[in-house]
């Protein structure tokens, strides 16, 4: 199952059935002030008075429990000069909080597996551990304290900067990541989807701790988060412990900012080249596509799979089997705002990158539009999708983390809706969206060319005005000289 089919959770959830019309779970004791909202396939949603959304997914067949908190904040919410802050917080949250100043010791003693991830529309943190009441209560207490009481201290920022900087360097030395980022930056003129989640180097290295703390206190609040507990749990007891920990956090009074930037329609093909040291050639072919909430995302996900699957996909047959490329792949920027769909090819060093580029464009924009998907291709995608969703649902940890993507789109139930929608996509729909979005004037082509001696022009740091004027000596005034006016034609009136 591709990233698109798993995470591009497509359409609104308005059609989903409310809990009142489903089989309820009367055995679960709901504490005062807690509302049972809905239930889908064993997952029950509750809402606390402070706005926290809670999802419980009991699975007694598993020996572990996973606790995941997803915050509705990612790189899309970062301001000018503050790129990378959501990712920095991902590192600092694990550094301790008011009542849990050194959580690492307990992580080790209890055998916790912790991790987090930052993306464009969300950040999530999860812990997986052996199922026990004591472990679960401790995990809930720590995550509740981390939500609003984390230190976010300057000393921790300084010590973690080496790790973040190394992560940044790894990305800068990875040809595919560099080309992906340049593709998005070329595609998005105004929207923050054009910025990498790890941020700009100068923003990362110079971020002010007070700015980072303000970002944390704005977004890390119960009304902007979803708590998921999955695995071997008793639902009633777990709900009570959640109220005892997260329920104590007051509902915030601040209002979250509204983002209104809309990227204009692309008005012509865009091409760029990256020249760096490397041992492989790459070409990326990218197109702007609607939000993952749009109905067209269903068919676009199927189109992506038909084109990029290995070894059955059309790109593999046309580029790899013909020797034009060593590998093909695709990547979907699943997103709440309009995103992107990228197709890529790895070309052996010494082979023609231009021939691979031309064939890639031909297959996606011309051949695929004329030769509609066959029923065999559609059926293969459906089977792969079903198998992928079954694997996710059978693993509480994978499922709890995967729900972060649908949460970022606005509703966790979109996960199930996406699974069901794949079965309804037709060949005609795939052909229609392909013709609509895989077009020349909506295209961005990027090529990574290995070059041991790139002809770069490093821009030096400018001196201050005071330094420039240190030896300045004004001339004597000349009477009667007319004033000189210089018009800046680029400035706004």
N, C-alpha and C positions, 0 to 999 in steps of 0.2 A: 504494500500500500504506500503510495507516495505521500509526501508531506502535505500536498494539497488535499488529498482525499481524507487524511486523518484530521488535519487541523483547520482547513478552510471551511468553517462550519456555517453554512451558507444561508440564508433566509431568516426571517424573524421567527420568534417562538410563539407568536400569538395563537397559532393553531393547536398548540399542545394542550392536553386535557388537564384541568385543574385538579387538585387533590380531592375535592369534594365529589368528583365523578369517578375517582379511581378507588381501588381497594386500599383502604386506610390501614394503619398499623395501630390498633387500639391498645396493644400491650405496652406501647411506649408512653411513659409518663412525661408529659410536657410541663416544665416548670412555669410558674406564674410569670407573665410578661413576655413569654416566648410564643411565637406564632408558627404553627406548622403551615407551610405555604403550598407545597406541591410534592408529588412523588412520581418518579419515573424509573421503572425497571430496577427496583431495589434501592435507589438513591432518594433520600428524603431531604427536602429543603426546609430549614427553619430560619426565622428572623428574630434577632434579639432587639431589645428596645433601643439600643444605641446604634442600630443600623447594620450590625454585622450579619452577613449572610452565612449560614452554616449548612454544609452538606455532609450527611452521614451515610456511609456505604458499608454495612456490616457484611463480612464474609468469614464465617466461622471455619471454613476449610483451610484458611491460611494461618501460619504461625506468627505472622508479623502484623504490625500496624504502621500505617503511613499517615503523618499529619502534614498537610500542605496549606500554606497561606499564600494566596494570590492577591497582590495589590494592583489596582487599576492605575498604574503609573509606569511609563517606559520612556524611551528617548523622545517620543512625540511631545512630551510635556516639558522638555528642557528649553530654557531661554538662551538668548545670545550670550556667549561667553561661559555658559554653564553646561556644555555638552559633556556627557559621561557621568553626570551626577547620580542617575538612577543606578548605574552599574557600580559606582563607588559605594553606594549604600548597601548594595548586595554583599560587599566585602565587610563593611563595618558593623552590620547587624549581628554578626557572629562574634563580635569583640566584647560583648557584655552589656548588661543593663543594670538598672538600679538594684533590683533584688536578685539578680543572677550575674554578679560581677565577673565571674570566670567560668563560663559554661563549658569550656573545653574539657575541664577535669571530669565533669559529669558525662559529657559525650563519650569520653574514653572509657570510663567506668561502666557505663551502661551499654556500650557497644552501638552507639547511634551512628547511622549513616546519614550525613547531612549534605545538602547541596542547594544551590539556588541558580536562577538564570534570569537574565534581563533581556527584554525584547522591546519592540517598538511601542506596544500598547500595554505592557504589563511587566511585573516582576514577581517571581514566585520563590518561595523557600520551602523545602520539605525535609522531613526527618523520617527515617524508617528504622524500626527497632523491634526487638522481640516483644511479643504481646504480653503485657502484664498491666494490672491496674496502676502500680507504682510508676512504671515507665510512662504510661499515658498521662497520668496526672502531672508528672514533672514536665513532660513535653508541652502540655497545654499551658502550664504556668509560665514556662520560659518564653514561649511564643507570644503569650499575652503581654508579658513584661517588655519584650522586644518591640512590640507594636508601638508603644508610646514612650517607653522609658529607656531606650537604648542610649548609650553615652554619646555616640557620634563625636568622639573626642579628637582633638588635633594630634595628640600623640599616636593614636591608632591610625589616623589618616597618613601620618608621616611614615609609620612602620609598614603600612600596607602598600604604600606607593611603589615600592620596589616590585611587589607582586603584580600590581596593575600595570606598571610600566613594562614588565616582561611580557605580560599578556598582550599589550599593545604591540610590542616588537614582534611577537610571534605572528600576529595578524599582518604586519607590514612585510614580513618575509614569506608570506603564503600567497603565491600568485593568484589562486582562485579567489581568496578573500579580498585581495587588493582589487581585482577586476570586478568583483561583485559590488564593492563599495563605490568604485568609480562609475559603474553602470547606474547605480541608484542616484549618485550625485549628479550625473549628466541628465537623468530622467526627471528629477524633481528640482525645479528652480526655486521654489518657495517653501514647500512642505518639509517638515522635519523628518519625513521618511528618507530624505536624501542624506541624513547624517548617520554615521555608525553609532551603535549603542555604546561602544566603548569610549566614544568621544574623541575630540581633537586633542592632540598632544599638549598644546599650550593650555587648554582649558583644564585638562587633568592635572597638570603639574602646578598650576597656579590657583586652583579653586580655593576660595575662602571658606574656612570652616563654618562661619556664620551663615553663608549662603547654603551650604550643604545641610546644616541643621534646620534652616527655614524650609527647605525642600522636603526634608524628612517629616517635620511637624505638620506640613500642609497635606501630604498624601498618605502618610502612614497612620491611618485612623480607621476605626471600625466600620464607618459608613462607606469606606472606599476599599473594602477587603472582603474576600470570601475564604472561609475556613473549611477545609475538607479533611475528614477523618475516615479512613478506609481500612478494612482488615478485620481482625478478630476483636470485635468490640461489642459491649453491651450498650445498646443505643440509649436506654434510659439513664444509666449511670454516666455515660459519656456526655450526654446533654446537660446533666446536672453539673459536671465538672467544668464544662464550657461556660456555664452561667457563673460559676464561682470564680473563674479566672477572667475570661474576656468580658463577661457581663458587668464587671466592676468598672470598666473603662467608660467614662462619660461620653455621651454623644457630642461630637464637636459642634461648635457654633460657627466656625468659618465656612465660607462658601468656596467651592472649588472653581478655578478659572475656566472660562469657556474658550475653546479654540475654534476659530472660524476660517482659517486659511484653506482655500480650495485651489488646487493646482489647475491652471488653465489647460485646455486641450492642446496637445503637442501639435505644432504646425509644420513639421518636416522631419525627415530622418536625421539622426545625430550619430556621428561616428567619432571615435577617439582611439588613441593608441597609448599603451603604457609600456615604457622601455625600462627594464630593470634586469639585474642579474637573475638568472634562473636556468633551469634545465628542461623546461617544457613550454610549449606554445599553447595559448588558449584563445578561444573566440567565444564571446557571449552575445547572444541575440535576445533583446529584451523588449517587452511591450507593456504599456500601461493597460491595466484592467480594472474593473469595478471593485468596490469593497467586497470582502468575503461574505457580507450580508446580502449582496445582490443575487437574484435568481440566476444570472448568467454565470456565476461562479461554479455552479454545479457542473454545467457542460464544459467549462474551461478546465476544471479538474480532470474530467475524463479525457479531454483533448491532450492535456499534458501527459497523461499516462500512455495514451496510444502512441504519441510521438516519441517519448523518451525511455520507455521500458527497454530493459536489456534482458534477453536478446531478441525479444519479439517486436520491439518498437520500430517505427518507420525510420527514425533517425539512425538507429543502429544499423538497419539493413542498408540504408543509402550511404552512410558515411563510414561506418566501421567495417562492414563487410566488403566495401569497395576499396578500402585502404586509405581513404581520405582523412580519417581520424582514428585515434587509438581508443577513444572513449567518448560517449555522449551522456548527457544528464540534463536535468531540469530542476528549477527551484522556484517555488511560489512564495511571494511575500504576502502571506495571509495577514489581513489587516482590516481595521475598522473603517478607515478611510480608503479611497481608491488606492490600489497597490500595483504590483507588477508580477509578470510571469516571464521567467528567463529560461532560455535553452542554451546549452553550452557544449563545446567539443574540445577535447584535448588532442593536439596535433604533435606528432613526433618532431623533434628538433631536426631541421633540414628539409622537412616536407613543406609543401605550399600551404601557408595559413590562409591565403586569399582564396584558394580553391575550396577549402573546407568552409570558409565563410560564405561563399557564393552558393554552395550546395545546401548549406544550412538554411539560408534565406529562401532558396527555391523550394525546398521540401515543406517548410512551415507556411510560407505565404502563397505559394502557387499550387504545388501538387496536392497538399492536404485540403485546400479549398475545392479543388476539382474532383478529387477522389474521396468521397464521403466515407466515414468509418463503416466498416463491415459489421455485421451482427456478431461475427466471431471476435472482433476486436472489442466491441462493447461488452460481450459476455465475459471476456477475459478480465476486463477492468472490474466488472461487478464481483467476480469471484475473488480477485485479489483484494478488493476492498472489504468484502465480508470476512475473509480470513484475517485481515489486518485488525479490524474492529474486534473480532473475537479474541485475538491475542491480547489486545489492550484490556478488554473487559475481564479477562481471566487473571490479570495481575493488578492487585489493588494499588501498588506503588505507581506503576505505569499509568493506570487509569486516573489516579488522583492528580498526577502531574499533567497528563494530557488535557484534563478539563480546564487547565489554565488558559488554553487557547480559545476555547468557546466562551469562557468567562470574560476574556479580553474583548470579545465581540459583543458582549452585553447580556448573555444568558447561557448558563451551563447546559441547558437542555438542547442547545444547538448541536451538541455532540451526537445525540441520538437522531436528531432530524437529518443531519448530514449523512449518516449511515443509510437512512431510509431513502433519501433523495437520489443517491447514486443509482438505485434500482430503477428510477423513473426516467433517467436521461435517455434521449433518443439520438439516433444517428443524425437526424435532421437538425436537432438542437446543437450538436457539436459542430456541424458544418456551419451553422448560422453564426455562432459566436466566433469561430475561427475567421470567417470572412469579415466580421465586424471589427475585430481587434488586431489580427495579425496582418497589419497593413504597413506599407512603406512609410507613410507620414507619422505613424505611431511607433516607429522602430528606433531602437538604440543599439548600435553595434560597437562592441569594445574588443580590442585585441591586445593580448599580452605578448610582447616580443622580447625574448631574452637578449640582453645587450650588456656586455661586460664594460663598455665605455659609453654610457649614455651622455648625451650632450646637454647637461643640465645647466641652468642659470640660477645659482643660489642667490637669494635676495639678502643683502646684508642688513644688519640692524642699524637704523638711522641714529645719528646723534641727537641730543635734545636741542631745542631752539637756543638755549643758553650757551651750549657748547658751540653751536654754529656762529653765534654772535660774539664769541669771546674776543675775537681780534677785529671785529668790524669797526671801522671808523667812518662815520657819515661825512659826506662831502658838504661843502658850503652850499647854502641855498642859492638857487638861481632865480632871480626875480623875473616875473613875467612869463614863466614857463607854464604851458597849459597842463592840466592834470591828465594823467594817463589812466585810461579805463580798459580793463581786460575782462572780456565777457566769457564766463564759463558756460559753454553750451550744454553741458551735461547736468548742471544743477537745476533743481526744480525752482520755478518762479515763486 
